[in-house]
Amino acid sequence: MDNELQDPLVYRRILLTVDADDHESTVRAFRLACTLAHDYDAHLGIASVMESEDINIFDSLTPSKISQKREELKTIINQYVEQAENNGVKDVTPLAYDGGDVDDVILKHVIPDFKPDLLVTGADTQFPHSKITGAIGPRLAKRAPVSVIVVR
């Protein structure tokens, strides 16, 4: 047990979740994820999910509207990727997903695809579609198979 206590806990693959609808909590989580990725020389994945609630019924019937929303999401993610690289993070991967409940998509698709050893997410500050305050961060912390930091 003594050897185990002496070994530092270092993360090599950090996954940041970006909420395009909640800039405030995302910025704080981004700052921490960049700091950790830079200090640990870790691979940083920056992921966001196009929420099904953000697509109204009329847009869902128009493929060009769906494509436009998907491109807007990719643009947001790429802005964070560029900023992370400007902050000195060497290995950054953009990850865009769509459809379904955000935490389910992250748990069932993003985490298995990226294989992080740490998930960094913001403590939700805006909830346009949710009746549960702070819903996504705590649910990820409870259900994720990896360590999770929820940033306030």
Buried (B, 14 or more C-beta within 10 A) or exposed (E): EEEEEEEEEEBBBBBBBBBBBBBEBBBBBBBBBBBBBBEBEBBBBBBBBBBBEBBEEEBEEEEEBBEEBBEEBBEBBBEBBEBBBEBEBEBBBBBBBBEBBBBEBBBEBBBEEBEBBBBBBBBBBEBEEEEEEBBBBBBBBEEBEBBBBBBE
